[in-house]
Amino acid sequence: MKKNSVRTLFWMSMILIHLQISFADEPAKTTGDKSASGSSKISVTNILTDEVKLTDPRNGKLRSTRDSFHPWAPSKNLADWEKESDLIKKRILVSNGLWPMPSRGELKPAIYGKVDRGDYTVEKVYFASHPGHYVTGNLYRPSNLKGKVPGILCPHGHWPEGRFYHAD
């Protein structure tokens, strides 16, 4: 089992044990099973009934941008919208840790490992998108054309097996 699965299973078990202990003093609906001591067992379906109040706020009414907590309304004119959009942009930057904006580092691009495929070449590339963080990929360039021509940059992505993944 993966570490997170074991941790989740452990905490679910602890919650169920806690619920069984908490409800042991109350007259419980039983499943008809009796333990060796003769006491009734409480099942999860018996605990999660209308009689039990679930206090987690996530079980309440779903919130939206139209409820009283979010009293936002579209701007009436362009000037108001420009002020509002500046505030929204700033909030997005702050929430993503980009305020103040970090200084741009040097890209340090590198192109190497050229493979000639006849009509085009494939080269390995990388550059520093952020100091210490490198983006890798392949650069596909046509071989027989001169001057400015289109090329394709294919970043490898961040999924299992990266560039070695073969989609069918």
PAPATOR-983220 format. One record per residue (C-alpha): x, y, z; residue number from 1; chain. Coordinates in pm, 1 decimal. Layout:
<sites>
[site [X,Y,Z],NUM,"A"]
...
</sites>
This chain:
<sites>
[site [0.0,0.0,0.0],1,"A"]
[site [109.3,353.6,-60.5],2,"A"]
[site [201.5,567.0,238.6],3,"A"]
[site [-100.1,799.2,196.0],4,"A"]
[site [-339.8,502.6,171.8],5,"A"]
[site [-207.5,354.5,495.3],6,"A"]
[site [-232.1,691.5,668.4],7,"A"]
[site [-591.5,740.0,545.6],8,"A"]
[site [-690.2,388.6,654.8],9,"A"]
[site [-534.8,449.2,997.5],10,"A"]
[site [-723.8,775.6,1056.3],11,"A"]
[site [-1052.0,630.0,932.3],12,"A"]
[site [-1008.7,342.5,1179.6],13,"A"]
[site [-933.8,586.5,1461.2],14,"A"]
[site [-1246.2,789.6,1381.0],15,"A"]
[site [-1465.1,479.2,1377.7],16,"A"]
[site [-1321.6,361.7,1711.1],17,"A"]
[site [-1381.9,708.0,1857.1],18,"A"]
[site [-1739.7,708.8,1730.9],19,"A"]
[site [-1805.3,364.9,1879.8],20,"A"]
[site [-1670.6,479.1,2216.3],21,"A"]
[site [-1861.6,811.9,2201.1],22,"A"]
[site [-2194.7,645.8,2126.4],23,"A"]
[site [-2148.8,351.4,2361.7],24,"A"]
[site [-2347.2,521.8,2641.5],25,"A"]
[site [-2640.6,612.7,2415.0],26,"A"]
[site [-2914.6,365.5,2330.9],27,"A"]
[site [-2799.0,265.9,1985.2],28,"A"]
[site [-2975.3,113.9,1691.3],29,"A"]
[site [-2817.3,-224.0,1653.2],30,"A"]
[site [-2746.8,-438.5,1355.4],31,"A"]
[site [-2852.7,-745.2,1550.1],32,"A"]
[site [-2493.5,-853.2,1606.0],33,"A"]
[site [-2373.5,-913.9,1957.3],34,"A"]
[site [-2011.6,-919.4,2059.6],35,"A"]
[site [-1865.8,-1176.2,2299.7],36,"A"]
[site [-1949.1,-948.7,2593.3],37,"A"]
[site [-2311.7,-926.1,2479.5],38,"A"]
[site [-2302.6,-553.6,2390.1],39,"A"]
[site [-2448.0,-430.6,2063.1],40,"A"]
[site [-2224.9,-314.7,1779.9],41,"A"]
[site [-2274.3,22.4,1614.1],42,"A"]
[site [-2229.4,35.0,1239.0],43,"A"]
[site [-2135.3,337.9,1034.0],44,"A"]
[site [-2478.3,343.9,871.1],45,"A"]
[site [-2641.0,363.5,1215.2],46,"A"]
[site [-2415.8,647.6,1325.9],47,"A"]
[site [-2472.4,864.6,1020.3],48,"A"]
[site [-2848.5,912.3,1055.9],49,"A"]
[site [-3071.9,1215.5,1081.2],50,"A"]
[site [-3047.4,1195.2,1458.9],51,"A"]
[site [-2678.5,1277.0,1448.7],52,"A"]
[site [-2597.5,1635.1,1365.4],53,"A"]
[site [-2298.7,1665.4,1133.3],54,"A"]
[site [-2130.8,1990.5,1227.1],55,"A"]
[site [-1879.9,2007.4,944.1],56,"A"]
[site [-1959.2,2328.0,748.8],57,"A"]
[site [-1879.7,2145.3,423.8],58,"A"]
[site [-2203.0,1949.5,476.6],59,"A"]
[site [-2406.4,2270.9,466.4],60,"A"]
[site [-2537.5,2473.6,178.7],61,"A"]
[site [-2294.0,2510.2,-108.6],62,"A"]
[site [-2155.5,2859.4,-149.1],63,"A"]
[site [-2136.7,3054.2,-471.8],64,"A"]
[site [-2032.9,3397.2,-592.2],65,"A"]
[site [-2395.1,3509.9,-556.4],66,"A"]
[site [-2438.1,3451.9,-180.8],67,"A"]
[site [-2404.1,3719.2,87.8],68,"A"]
[site [-2044.2,3625.7,165.8],69,"A"]
[site [-1942.6,3720.5,-189.8],70,"A"]
[site [-2124.0,4047.9,-253.9],71,"A"]
[site [-1958.9,4100.4,-592.6],72,"A"]
[site [-2145.5,4261.2,-877.8],73,"A"]
[site [-2021.8,4347.6,-1226.6],74,"A"]
[site [-1886.4,4699.1,-1273.4],75,"A"]
[site [-2120.7,4959.4,-1415.6],76,"A"]
[site [-1867.0,5126.9,-1645.7],77,"A"]
[site [-1519.5,5081.7,-1794.2],78,"A"]
[site [-1340.1,5302.4,-1540.0],79,"A"]
[site [-1484.2,5103.9,-1247.8],80,"A"]
[site [-1390.8,4776.8,-1418.1],81,"A"]
[site [-1031.0,4890.8,-1471.7],82,"A"]
[site [-996.4,4968.6,-1099.1],83,"A"]
[site [-1158.4,4635.7,-1007.2],84,"A"]
[site [-945.5,4437.3,-1252.9],85,"A"]
[site [-625.2,4585.3,-1107.8],86,"A"]
[site [-733.1,4470.6,-760.3],87,"A"]
[site [-822.2,4123.1,-889.4],88,"A"]
[site [-487.0,4088.7,-1067.9],89,"A"]
[site [-301.4,4194.5,-754.6],90,"A"]
[site [-495.0,3942.1,-540.9],91,"A"]
[site [-411.7,3663.4,-785.9],92,"A"]
[site [-42.8,3756.2,-777.9],93,"A"]
[site [-41.8,3768.4,-395.9],94,"A"]
[site [-221.8,3433.4,-363.8],95,"A"]
[site [34.2,3270.9,-594.3],96,"A"]
[site [333.5,3414.3,-408.0],97,"A"]
[site [420.8,3646.5,-694.7],98,"A"]
[site [380.4,3979.4,-515.1],99,"A"]
[site [618.1,4145.3,-521.9],100,"A"]
[site [714.8,3988.5,-852.6],101,"A"]
[site [1042.2,3797.0,-822.0],102,"A"]
[site [1327.4,3929.8,-1029.7],103,"A"]
[site [1381.2,3756.3,-1360.6],104,"A"]
[site [1684.4,3537.2,-1359.9],105,"A"]
[site [1903.9,3456.9,-1652.8],106,"A"]
[site [1746.4,3195.8,-1887.3],107,"A"]
[site [2072.7,3005.7,-1945.2],108,"A"]
[site [1940.8,2823.4,-2253.2],109,"A"]
[site [2124.8,2515.6,-2377.2],110,"A"]
[site [2081.0,2323.1,-2703.4],111,"A"]
[site [2265.6,1993.9,-2750.1],112,"A"]
[site [2236.1,1636.8,-2879.3],113,"A"]
[site [2132.3,1711.8,-3237.8],114,"A"]
[site [1974.5,1416.5,-3424.5],115,"A"]
[site [1927.9,1446.5,-3801.8],116,"A"]
[site [1599.8,1289.5,-3924.2],117,"A"]
[site [1634.0,1388.0,-4290.7],118,"A"]
[site [1377.3,1664.5,-4339.4],119,"A"]
[site [1411.0,1787.7,-3982.0],120,"A"]
[site [1642.3,1776.1,-3682.3],121,"A"]
[site [1562.7,1708.4,-3318.7],122,"A"]
[site [1769.9,1879.0,-3051.3],123,"A"]
[site [1757.0,1850.9,-2673.6],124,"A"]
[site [1700.4,2184.2,-2501.1],125,"A"]
[site [1667.6,2324.7,-2151.4],126,"A"]
[site [1644.9,2667.4,-1991.5],127,"A"]
[site [1608.6,2808.0,-1640.4],128,"A"]
[site [1250.7,2930.6,-1597.8],129,"A"]
[site [1333.5,3027.6,-1239.4],130,"A"]
[site [1672.4,3018.8,-1064.7],131,"A"]
[site [1743.2,2650.3,-1005.5],132,"A"]
[site [1435.2,2525.2,-1196.2],133,"A"]
[site [1499.5,2397.8,-1546.5],134,"A"]
[site [1247.7,2328.8,-1821.8],135,"A"]
[site [1352.0,2055.0,-2061.6],136,"A"]
[site [1221.8,1960.8,-2402.9],137,"A"]
[site [1291.4,1875.6,-2763.6],138,"A"]
[site [1329.4,2128.9,-3042.5],139,"A"]
[site [1214.3,2016.7,-3387.4],140,"A"]
[site [1353.8,2224.6,-3676.5],141,"A"]
[site [1315.8,2177.9,-4051.7],142,"A"]
[site [1648.6,2094.6,-4223.5],143,"A"]
[site [1610.9,2218.2,-4580.3],144,"A"]
[site [1465.4,2565.3,-4524.4],145,"A"]
[site [1665.5,2886.8,-4482.7],146,"A"]
[site [1570.7,3210.2,-4310.1],147,"A"]
[site [1291.1,3246.5,-4056.1],148,"A"]
[site [1081.2,2930.5,-4046.5],149,"A"]
[site [851.3,2782.0,-3784.8],150,"A"]
[site [984.4,2534.8,-3531.2],151,"A"]
[site [819.0,2318.4,-3268.6],152,"A"]
[site [923.1,2317.6,-2904.9],153,"A"]
[site [784.3,2015.4,-2723.6],154,"A"]
[site [821.8,2040.2,-2342.9],155,"A"]
[site [831.8,1704.8,-2168.8],156,"A"]
[site [578.2,1785.7,-1900.3],157,"A"]
[site [541.7,1661.6,-1545.7],158,"A"]
[site [358.9,1331.6,-1568.2],159,"A"]
[site [477.1,977.3,-1500.5],160,"A"]
[site [745.1,872.7,-1749.6],161,"A"]
[site [764.9,1230.1,-1893.4],162,"A"]
[site [888.9,1228.3,-2250.7],163,"A"]
[site [907.1,847.9,-2252.3],164,"A"]
[site [526.1,819.3,-2225.6],165,"A"]
[site [366.2,679.3,-2540.1],166,"A"]
[site [-0.9,768.8,-2586.3],167,"A"]
[site [-191.8,537.7,-2818.7],168,"A"]
</sites>
